[in-house]
Amino acid sequence: MKEFDLLNITTDSYADARMQMKAELEGRDPSYSLPQPLYNDPNMFRVDMEEVFQKEWIFVGMTSEVPAKGDYFTVEIGQNPVLIVRDGEGGVQAYHNVCRHRGSVICTKHRGKAANLVCPYHQWTYDLKGNLLYAGTEMGDDFDMKGHGLKKAHTKTAGGFIFVCLGKEQPESDFDQFLETLEQYMEPYDVENTKLAVESHMYEKANWKLVIENNRECYHCAGSHPELLNTLLEWDDTNDPRAPQDFLDHYAAQAAAWDAEGIPHEHKSFGPGLRNRIVRMPLKKGVEVMTLDGQKGCEKLLGRIKNRELGSMRILHLPNSWNHMQSDHFIVFRVLPISAQETMVTTKWFVHKDAVEGVDYDPERLRLVWDATNDQDRILGEQNQQGINSVAYQPGPYSKTFEFGVINFLDWYSDTVQKNLKK
């Protein structure tokens, strides 16, 4: 995909971009949107990729996508092809999907199953632990097989979520605290006994930060998302000033139902800028799940859940994921940058592993609301990008009442980039 050729490039070199990035972030007003280059400059985008997406924990998918030995899926994090595979001991491994011979991509399919990992170029073969098994006789008797295994990426799993870090070292943070809580809060859903029902990949001509900003506020929802608001309450906290008084009674009744089933629901936040959040909230009264009519999406409930009106557990992980856990299916979202003004948004719907397509669930029914919402957000994001590219653009003020989530995100982004630039 060809990147848009900007007429007003503001940096002459990558070294200059790093210095400019530092200055822009140090001098920004936290209650305003970012300076223009941070949304559209290719060199600034390279800083984002190196200091955020190659050094922080990135959500890539769910463990139930690789249910058995040899099952794998692939993902592109910038220019870095990554392979996620279930090994012979049941663990989930992440490798750079790059052959140690001459760098060719090994697994070329998006999903698959393999007893061993074979590079299609010269048939170098690796086991599921990344060890090199075969390189042919042409490499000579003194060739070091053990020194040419696949390069691993740092991997952590919790509650069925898979996170990878491409950095040489894992970032120091309170991430493990979040993972412990995620494991506890996801227990009722029994993710290992779910399956991927359907997925979508949406190409958006907008900077990745604009995609996340759009997600972190519902200021725009009433005017843009009629399908979503059939079921979703716009706020995600009982203290939200937008919440009407009768909502508190609705929340209290829902909380009693959660307690009766042993469903954890205390709001949890971790890290600067509320980087990781787990919030369980009711949907609208009488609503079961986020389908167009609010009624069940799958005949089979997940895990040990018995109450169809479970609401939605919303999980945020910056920089690239938000998620909705419900009674009979759940939805995960993954954002991965392509270029300074291109982003891929992947949405995945999961159901109980024993659910039968066409009998227990209809994929089109599951995805209808979020297909509409994603496309509406795509249009908003692309229009936002077009305006930001204008010579007339200057940072504008956020609403502290409606856009506090955006402010939190940019606080985290700014702190993270500045911290990593010092390393």
DAGI-V214917 format. One record per residue. N is the residue number from 1. RES is the residue in three letters. PSI is psi in degrees with one decimal (999 if undefined). Layout:
n=N res=RES psi=PSI
n=N res=RES psi=PSI
This chain:
n=1 res=MET psi=125.8
n=2 res=LYS psi=130.5
n=3 res=GLU psi=144.6
n=4 res=PHE psi=130.7
n=5 res=ASP psi=107.1
n=6 res=LEU psi=144.7
n=7 res=LEU psi=-17.4
n=8 res=ASN psi=51.1
n=9 res=ILE psi=130.3
n=10 res=THR psi=-0.6
n=11 res=THR psi=138.4
n=12 res=ASP psi=-18.8
n=13 res=SER psi=165.7
n=14 res=TYR psi=-37.6
n=15 res=ALA psi=-41.8
n=16 res=ASP psi=-38.0
n=17 res=ALA psi=-41.0
n=18 res=ARG psi=-41.6
n=19 res=MET psi=-41.0
n=20 res=GLN psi=-39.9
n=21 res=MET psi=-47.5
n=22 res=LYS psi=-45.7
n=23 res=ALA psi=-41.4
n=24 res=GLU psi=-41.6
n=25 res=LEU psi=-37.7
n=26 res=GLU psi=-33.2
n=27 res=GLY psi=-0.2
n=28 res=ARG psi=154.5
n=29 res=ASP psi=116.6
n=30 res=PRO psi=-17.3
n=31 res=SER psi=7.9
n=32 res=TYR psi=159.1
n=33 res=SER psi=169.0
n=34 res=LEU psi=159.6
n=35 res=PRO psi=152.3
n=36 res=GLN psi=-46.8
n=37 res=PRO psi=-27.2
n=38 res=LEU psi=-10.1
n=39 res=TYR psi=-15.1
n=40 res=ASN psi=-3.6
n=41 res=ASP psi=127.4
n=42 res=PRO psi=-36.2
n=43 res=ASN psi=-37.7
n=44 res=MET psi=-36.9
n=45 res=PHE psi=-39.0
n=46 res=ARG psi=-37.9
n=47 res=VAL psi=-45.7
n=48 res=ASP psi=-45.9
n=49 res=MET psi=-41.7
n=50 res=GLU psi=-35.1
n=51 res=GLU psi=-15.8
n=52 res=VAL psi=-63.0
n=53 res=PHE psi=-13.4
n=54 res=GLN psi=3.9
n=55 res=LYS psi=-17.1
n=56 res=GLU psi=168.6
n=57 res=TRP psi=125.1
n=58 res=ILE psi=130.1
n=59 res=PHE psi=131.9
n=60 res=VAL psi=-30.7
n=61 res=GLY psi=-166.1
n=62 res=MET psi=148.6
n=63 res=THR psi=-28.7
n=64 res=SER psi=-5.1
n=65 res=GLU psi=-17.3
n=66 res=VAL psi=70.7
n=67 res=PRO psi=-25.3
n=68 res=ALA psi=164.4
n=69 res=LYS psi=128.8
n=70 res=GLY psi=-10.6
n=71 res=ASP psi=138.8
n=72 res=TYR psi=160.4
n=73 res=PHE psi=159.9
n=74 res=THR psi=156.7
n=75 res=VAL psi=148.6
n=76 res=GLU psi=117.2
n=77 res=ILE psi=94.8
n=78 res=GLY psi=-126.7
n=79 res=GLN psi=18.5
n=80 res=ASN psi=102.9
n=81 res=PRO psi=131.0
n=82 res=VAL psi=142.7
n=83 res=LEU psi=126.8
n=84 res=ILE psi=125.8
n=85 res=VAL psi=148.1
n=86 res=ARG psi=121.9
n=87 res=ASP psi=-178.6
n=88 res=GLY psi=-18.4
n=89 res=GLU psi=4.6
n=90 res=GLY psi=0.3
n=91 res=GLY psi=159.4
n=92 res=VAL psi=122.9
n=93 res=GLN psi=150.8
n=94 res=ALA psi=128.2
n=95 res=TYR psi=152.0
n=96 res=HIS psi=125.1
n=97 res=ASN psi=59.2
n=98 res=VAL psi=121.3
n=99 res=CYS psi=140.1
n=100 res=ARG psi=2.4
n=101 res=HIS psi=-74.4
n=102 res=ARG psi=18.3
n=103 res=GLY psi=7.0
n=104 res=SER psi=151.5
n=105 res=VAL psi=136.3
n=106 res=ILE psi=-61.0
n=107 res=CYS psi=112.2
n=108 res=THR psi=-13.5
n=109 res=LYS psi=155.1
n=110 res=HIS psi=-38.6
n=111 res=ARG psi=153.9
n=112 res=GLY psi=-171.9
n=113 res=LYS psi=136.8
n=114 res=ALA psi=139.9
n=115 res=ALA psi=-40.3
n=116 res=ASN psi=164.3
n=117 res=LEU psi=113.0
n=118 res=VAL psi=122.7
n=119 res=CYS psi=127.5
n=120 res=PRO psi=-13.4
n=121 res=TYR psi=-57.4
n=122 res=HIS psi=15.6
n=123 res=GLN psi=22.7
n=124 res=TRP psi=138.3
n=125 res=THR psi=133.7
n=126 res=TYR psi=148.2
n=127 res=ASP psi=-179.5
n=128 res=LEU psi=-4.8
n=129 res=LYS psi=4.0
n=130 res=GLY psi=2.5
n=131 res=ASN psi=139.0
n=132 res=LEU psi=121.7
n=133 res=LEU psi=-33.3
n=134 res=TYR psi=130.2
n=135 res=ALA psi=13.2
n=136 res=GLY psi=169.8
n=137 res=THR psi=-9.8
n=138 res=GLU psi=-16.0
n=139 res=MET psi=-10.2
n=140 res=GLY psi=161.1
n=141 res=ASP psi=-25.4
n=142 res=ASP psi=7.2
n=143 res=PHE psi=133.6
n=144 res=ASP psi=98.4
n=145 res=MET psi=-42.4
n=146 res=LYS psi=-24.7
n=147 res=GLY psi=4.6
n=148 res=HIS psi=36.6
n=149 res=GLY psi=167.5
n=150 res=LEU psi=146.1
n=151 res=LYS psi=128.6
n=152 res=LYS psi=151.2
n=153 res=ALA psi=148.2
n=154 res=HIS psi=137.9
n=155 res=THR psi=136.9
n=156 res=LYS psi=141.4
n=157 res=THR psi=148.3
n=158 res=ALA psi=133.4
n=159 res=GLY psi=23.9
n=160 res=GLY psi=-6.6
n=161 res=PHE psi=142.1
n=162 res=ILE psi=126.9
n=163 res=PHE psi=141.4
n=164 res=VAL psi=153.5
n=165 res=CYS psi=127.4
n=166 res=LEU psi=-2.0
n=167 res=GLY psi=162.1
n=168 res=LYS psi=-36.1
n=169 res=GLU psi=151.5
n=170 res=GLN psi=139.3
n=171 res=PRO psi=143.2
n=172 res=GLU psi=124.0
n=173 res=SER psi=-175.7
n=174 res=ASP psi=28.7
n=175 res=PHE psi=-37.0
n=176 res=ASP psi=-31.4
n=177 res=GLN psi=-43.9
n=178 res=PHE psi=-43.4
n=179 res=LEU psi=-38.8
n=180 res=GLU psi=-43.3
n=181 res=THR psi=-39.2
n=182 res=LEU psi=-41.9
n=183 res=GLU psi=-44.4
n=184 res=GLN psi=-45.7
n=185 res=TYR psi=-24.4
n=186 res=MET psi=-9.3
n=187 res=GLU psi=-43.4
n=188 res=PRO psi=-20.6
n=189 res=TYR psi=-18.4
n=190 res=ASP psi=64.2
n=191 res=VAL psi=-33.3
n=192 res=GLU psi=-22.1
n=193 res=ASN psi=34.2
n=194 res=THR psi=171.6
n=195 res=LYS psi=156.0
n=196 res=LEU psi=120.1
n=197 res=ALA psi=-40.1
n=198 res=VAL psi=154.0
n=199 res=GLU psi=157.8
n=200 res=SER psi=151.4
n=201 res=HIS psi=115.9
n=202 res=MET psi=121.1
n=203 res=TYR psi=124.9
n=204 res=GLU psi=127.5
n=205 res=LYS psi=69.3
n=206 res=ALA psi=151.9
n=207 res=ASN psi=145.2
n=208 res=TRP psi=-32.2
n=209 res=LYS psi=-32.2
n=210 res=LEU psi=-33.9
n=211 res=VAL psi=-45.9
n=212 res=ILE psi=-42.4
n=213 res=GLU psi=-44.8
n=214 res=ASN psi=-39.9
n=215 res=ASN psi=-30.7
n=216 res=ARG psi=7.1
n=217 res=GLU psi=151.6
n=218 res=CYS psi=21.0
n=219 res=TYR psi=-33.4
n=220 res=HIS psi=-7.1
n=221 res=CYS psi=-46.0
n=222 res=ALA psi=-34.1
n=223 res=GLY psi=-5.7
n=224 res=SER psi=-21.4
n=225 res=HIS psi=67.2
n=226 res=PRO psi=-38.0
n=227 res=GLU psi=-44.2
n=228 res=LEU psi=-41.8
n=229 res=LEU psi=1.0
n=230 res=ASN psi=-28.3
n=231 res=THR psi=-32.0
n=232 res=LEU psi=135.4
n=233 res=LEU psi=134.7
n=234 res=GLU psi=-26.2
n=235 res=TRP psi=159.8
n=236 res=ASP psi=30.1
n=237 res=ASP psi=143.9
n=238 res=THR psi=-16.6
n=239 res=ASN psi=1.2
n=240 res=ASP psi=127.0
n=241 res=PRO psi=-15.3
n=242 res=ARG psi=-16.7
n=243 res=ALA psi=127.0
n=244 res=PRO psi=162.9
n=245 res=GLN psi=-40.4
n=246 res=ASP psi=-14.2
n=247 res=PHE psi=-35.5
n=248 res=LEU psi=-38.4
n=249 res=ASP psi=-41.7
n=250 res=HIS psi=-44.0
n=251 res=TYR psi=-44.3
n=252 res=ALA psi=-42.1
n=253 res=ALA psi=-40.8
n=254 res=GLN psi=-41.2
n=255 res=ALA psi=-37.5
n=256 res=ALA psi=-39.1
n=257 res=ALA psi=-40.5
n=258 res=TRP psi=-46.0
n=259 res=ASP psi=-38.8
n=260 res=ALA psi=-30.6
n=261 res=GLU psi=-0.7
n=262 res=GLY psi=37.2
n=263 res=ILE psi=116.3
n=264 res=PRO psi=140.4
n=265 res=HIS psi=5.8
n=266 res=GLU psi=133.0
n=267 res=HIS psi=134.7
n=268 res=LYS psi=137.2
n=269 res=SER psi=145.6
n=270 res=PHE psi=137.9
n=271 res=GLY psi=161.9
n=272 res=PRO psi=144.4
n=273 res=GLY psi=18.8
n=274 res=LEU psi=48.3
n=275 res=ARG psi=-44.4
n=276 res=ASN psi=126.7
n=277 res=ARG psi=143.2
n=278 res=ILE psi=116.5
n=279 res=VAL psi=121.3
n=280 res=ARG psi=124.7
n=281 res=MET psi=150.4
n=282 res=PRO psi=155.4
n=283 res=LEU psi=-174.2
n=284 res=LYS psi=156.2
n=285 res=LYS psi=135.0
n=286 res=GLY psi=0.7
n=287 res=VAL psi=135.3
n=288 res=GLU psi=-54.0
n=289 res=VAL psi=177.7
n=290 res=MET psi=61.4
n=291 res=THR psi=173.6
n=292 res=LEU psi=-38.2
n=293 res=ASP psi=0.8
n=294 res=GLY psi=2.3
n=295 res=GLN psi=173.0
n=296 res=LYS psi=146.1
n=297 res=GLY psi=-21.4
n=298 res=CYS psi=142.7
n=299 res=GLU psi=-32.4
n=300 res=LYS psi=128.9
n=301 res=LEU psi=160.7
n=302 res=LEU psi=145.1
n=303 res=GLY psi=-129.2
n=304 res=ARG psi=15.6
n=305 res=ILE psi=138.2
n=306 res=LYS psi=-21.5
n=307 res=ASN psi=115.5
n=308 res=ARG psi=-29.5
n=309 res=GLU psi=65.7
n=310 res=LEU psi=-10.7
n=311 res=GLY psi=-158.1
n=312 res=SER psi=125.0
n=313 res=MET psi=117.9
n=314 res=ARG psi=124.6
n=315 res=ILE psi=124.0
n=316 res=LEU psi=133.8
n=317 res=HIS psi=113.4
n=318 res=LEU psi=139.2
n=319 res=PRO psi=7.6
n=320 res=ASN psi=24.0
n=321 res=SER psi=142.6
n=322 res=TRP psi=155.7
n=323 res=ASN psi=152.8
n=324 res=HIS psi=115.7
n=325 res=MET psi=126.4
n=326 res=GLN psi=-176.8
n=327 res=SER psi=-38.7
n=328 res=ASP psi=-4.2
n=329 res=HIS psi=160.3
n=330 res=PHE psi=161.3
n=331 res=ILE psi=129.7
n=332 res=VAL psi=146.5
n=333 res=PHE psi=136.0
n=334 res=ARG psi=128.6
n=335 res=VAL psi=124.8
n=336 res=LEU psi=126.0
n=337 res=PRO psi=148.4
n=338 res=ILE psi=-48.5
n=339 res=SER psi=-173.9
n=340 res=ALA psi=-27.9
n=341 res=GLN psi=32.0
n=342 res=GLU psi=137.7
n=343 res=THR psi=145.6
n=344 res=MET psi=124.0
n=345 res=VAL psi=117.5
n=346 res=THR psi=131.3
n=347 res=THR psi=133.8
n=348 res=LYS psi=136.2
n=349 res=TRP psi=131.6
n=350 res=PHE psi=143.3
n=351 res=VAL psi=174.4
n=352 res=HIS psi=141.6
n=353 res=LYS psi=-21.9
n=354 res=ASP psi=-3.8
n=355 res=ALA psi=138.6
n=356 res=VAL psi=124.0
n=357 res=GLU psi=135.8
n=358 res=GLY psi=-12.5
n=359 res=VAL psi=-56.2
n=360 res=ASP psi=-24.2
n=361 res=TYR psi=155.5
n=362 res=ASP psi=114.0
n=363 res=PRO psi=-37.6
n=364 res=GLU psi=-37.5
n=365 res=ARG psi=-41.5
n=366 res=LEU psi=-41.8
n=367 res=ARG psi=-7.0
n=368 res=LEU psi=-49.8
n=369 res=VAL psi=-47.0
n=370 res=TRP psi=-25.2
n=371 res=ASP psi=-45.0
n=372 res=ALA psi=-46.8
n=373 res=THR psi=-43.2
n=374 res=ASN psi=-43.1
n=375 res=ASP psi=-37.8
n=376 res=GLN psi=-42.5
n=377 res=ASP psi=-34.2
n=378 res=ARG psi=-46.8
n=379 res=ILE psi=-45.0
n=380 res=LEU psi=-43.6
n=381 res=GLY psi=-40.6
n=382 res=GLU psi=-37.0
n=383 res=GLN psi=-37.1
n=384 res=ASN psi=-44.8
n=385 res=GLN psi=-41.7
n=386 res=GLN psi=-41.7
n=387 res=GLY psi=-39.0
n=388 res=ILE psi=-31.0
n=389 res=ASN psi=-13.7
n=390 res=SER psi=150.4
n=391 res=VAL psi=-15.9
n=392 res=ALA psi=-12.8
n=393 res=TYR psi=137.0
n=394 res=GLN psi=152.4
n=395 res=PRO psi=137.9
n=396 res=GLY psi=160.9
n=397 res=PRO psi=142.2
n=398 res=TYR psi=150.8
n=399 res=SER psi=120.8
n=400 res=LYS psi=-19.0
n=401 res=THR psi=-43.2
n=402 res=PHE psi=-23.5
n=403 res=GLU psi=28.4
n=404 res=PHE psi=-30.6
n=405 res=GLY psi=-33.9
n=406 res=VAL psi=-44.0
n=407 res=ILE psi=-44.0
n=408 res=ASN psi=-43.8
n=409 res=PHE psi=-48.1
n=410 res=LEU psi=-29.1
n=411 res=ASP psi=-46.8
n=412 res=TRP psi=-45.6
n=413 res=TYR psi=-48.9
n=414 res=SER psi=-46.8
n=415 res=ASP psi=-40.9
n=416 res=THR psi=-46.8
n=417 res=VAL psi=-44.9
n=418 res=GLN psi=-40.6
n=419 res=LYS psi=-45.9
n=420 res=ASN psi=-28.0
n=421 res=LEU psi=-22.3
n=422 res=LYS psi=-15.5
n=423 res=LYS psi=999
